[in-house]
Amino acid sequence: MSEALLTRIKRVVRDVFLGGDESFPLEDQMSLLESGVLDSMGLVQLATALEAEFPGLKLPDQEITHEQMGTVAAIAALLRRRGVTL
């Protein structure tokens, strides 16, 4: 898995949901919902932020789910399937 992609996803999550807080322990496999980082409405907000971060990325509604976007690692896998490369 691309470390650069994971780092950019973490930066987006930190900026949008954690006020840029670098001290929060954001792990690749940590559930973003169970840890309280985001809720189900936050998934939509995160999808919008990711589309802004990665030009050309479009995430269909059916892919904006806890299964597809519940961890940083799952988001990276989804973005790779949608053609994002770093």
C-alpha positions in Angstrom: 0.0 0.0 0.0 1.3 3.4 -0.9 2.6 5.3 2.2 2.1 8.6 0.3 -1.6 7.8 -0.3 -2.1 6.8 3.3 -0.5 10.0 4.5 -2.6 12.2 2.3 -5.8 10.5 3.4 -4.8 10.9 7.0 -4.1 14.6 6.3 -7.6 15.1 4.9 -9.2 13.3 7.9 -7.2 15.4 10.3 -8.0 18.6 8.6 -11.7 18.0 8.1 -12.6 16.2 11.3 -9.8 16.8 13.8 -8.9 20.5 13.3 -5.5 19.5 12.0 -4.6 17.8 15.3 -1.4 15.8 14.6 -1.4 14.3 18.1 -4.5 12.2 17.6 -3.4 8.5 17.0 -4.8 7.9 13.5 -4.0 4.3 12.6 -4.5 2.7 9.1 -6.8 0.0 10.4 -8.6 2.0 13.1 -12.4 2.4 12.6 -13.1 6.0 12.0 -16.7 5.6 13.1 -16.1 3.5 16.3 -13.3 5.9 17.4 -15.6 8.9 17.1 -13.6 10.6 14.4 -16.7 10.7 12.1 -20.3 9.6 11.9 -22.4 8.4 9.0 -23.0 12.0 7.8 -19.2 12.5 8.1 -18.8 9.8 5.5 -20.4 12.1 2.9 -18.3 15.0 4.1 -15.2 12.9 3.9 -16.1 11.7 0.3 -16.5 15.4 -0.7 -13.1 16.3 0.8 -11.4 13.4 -0.9 -12.9 14.4 -4.3 -11.5 17.9 -3.7 -8.1 16.5 -2.7 -7.8 14.2 -5.7 -8.8 15.9 -8.9 -10.8 13.7 -11.2 -12.0 11.4 -8.4 -15.7 10.7 -8.3 -17.1 8.5 -5.5 -20.5 7.1 -6.4 -23.1 7.1 -3.5 -23.1 3.3 -3.3 -19.4 3.4 -2.4 -19.8 5.9 0.5 -20.2 3.3 3.1 -18.6 2.2 6.4 -17.3 -0.9 4.7 -15.6 1.1 1.9 -14.6 4.2 3.9 -14.4 3.0 7.6 -10.7 3.0 7.9 -7.8 4.8 6.3 -6.6 1.5 4.7 -10.1 0.9 3.3 -10.2 4.4 1.9 -6.8 3.9 0.3 -8.0 0.6 -1.3 -11.2 2.3 -2.6 -9.2 5.2 -4.1 -6.8 2.8 -5.8 -9.8 1.0 -7.3 -11.1 4.4 -8.5 -7.7 5.1 -10.3 -5.9 7.2 -7.7 -2.2 6.6 -7.8 0.7 8.3 -5.9 
